[in-house]
Amino acid sequence: MIIAPAYPKAGRLTKEGFHYVHDQLLHYTEVRTDPKTPVYESHIPTLLTQQLNQVVNHIRPSLYENSVQWEEEVERLLTTSPFVVCDATSDEELQKNRNASLYPTVSYTLGRFSRAN
């Protein structure tokens, strides 16, 4: 499963696996003091690994020249873990992540704000 928590239009970016809200690390936002589920970690692969008790991989779309290379790397990462977190710092990178949802062997989920677009 590809996990893309970013939504650049709403100020939510994922860089190097770290999630930012309006240029502030996630764990420094109001979610840190949430009474039910406070968040103390901004590195999404680490946060999910702790919650799921299994490895969560990470990929930076900007490292790959084309979607074929990127899809091959996602497929390779999925052999070691069922989860891959993708960075997105722009709408173009988010679209590259979305295109992977068309890849027949890969399922895909967006962050809740990304689904609105």
C-alpha positions in Angstrom: 0.0 0.0 0.0 1.3 3.4 -0.9 0.6 6.1 1.7 0.7 9.7 0.7 -0.2 11.9 3.6 0.7 15.2 1.9 -1.8 17.8 0.5 0.3 20.7 -0.8 -2.7 23.0 -1.5 -3.6 22.8 2.2 0.0 23.4 3.4 0.5 19.7 4.3 3.9 18.5 2.9 6.0 15.4 3.4 9.7 15.8 2.9 12.3 13.1 3.6 9.4 11.2 5.4 8.7 14.1 7.8 5.2 15.6 7.7 4.8 19.4 7.9 1.7 21.5 8.4 2.3 25.1 7.1 6.1 24.6 7.4 5.9 23.3 11.0 6.7 19.7 11.9 3.5 17.8 12.6 4.4 17.1 16.3 4.8 20.8 16.9 1.2 21.5 15.8 -2.0 21.3 17.8 -2.1 17.5 17.3 0.6 17.2 19.9 -2.0 18.2 22.6 -4.9 16.2 21.2 -6.6 14.7 24.3 -7.4 11.3 22.6 -4.5 10.7 20.2 -1.6 13.1 20.7 1.1 12.9 18.1 4.7 13.2 19.2 6.4 12.0 16.0 6.6 13.8 12.6 8.5 11.1 10.7 5.6 9.2 9.1 7.4 5.9 8.5 8.5 5.9 12.2 5.0 6.8 13.4 3.4 4.1 11.4 6.0 1.5 12.2 5.3 2.1 15.9 1.5 1.9 15.4 1.6 -1.1 13.0 4.5 -3.1 14.6 6.0 -3.7 11.2 8.4 -1.9 8.9 7.1 1.0 6.8 9.3 2.0 3.9 9.8 5.5 2.4 10.3 6.8 -1.1 11.1 10.2 -2.6 9.5 10.6 -6.0 12.0 13.3 -6.9 14.8 10.7 -7.0 13.3 9.0 -10.1 13.5 10.5 -13.6 10.3 8.8 -14.7 7.3 7.0 -13.4 8.6 3.6 -14.6 11.7 3.9 -12.4 9.5 5.1 -9.5 7.0 2.2 -9.9 9.9 -0.3 -10.1 11.3 1.1 -6.8 7.9 1.0 -5.1 7.5 -2.6 -6.2 11.0 -3.4 -4.8 10.1 -1.7 -1.5 6.8 -3.6 -1.3 8.8 -6.9 -1.2 10.1 -5.9 2.3 7.0 -4.2 3.7 3.4 -3.9 2.6 3.6 -0.1 3.3 5.5 2.6 1.5 5.2 6.3 2.5 5.7 8.8 -0.3 7.0 12.4 -0.1 5.1 15.2 -1.8 6.1 18.8 -1.7 4.2 19.9 -4.7 1.0 19.0 -6.6 3.2 17.4 -9.3 4.7 15.0 -6.8 1.3 14.3 -5.4 0.1 13.5 -8.9 3.1 11.2 -9.4 2.0 9.3 -6.3 -1.6 9.2 -7.4 -0.5 7.7 -10.8 0.8 4.7 -8.8 -2.8 3.9 -7.9 -3.2 2.9 -11.6 -0.4 0.3 -11.1 -2.2 -3.0 -10.9 -0.3 -4.6 -8.0 -0.3 -1.5 -5.8 -3.1 -0.2 -3.6 -3.0 3.5 -2.6 -4.3 5.7 0.2 -4.2 9.5 0.5 -4.3 11.6 3.6 -7.8 12.8 4.5 -7.3 16.3 3.0 -5.9 14.8 -0.2 -9.1 12.9 -0.8 -11.1 16.1 -1.1 -9.2 17.1 -4.3 
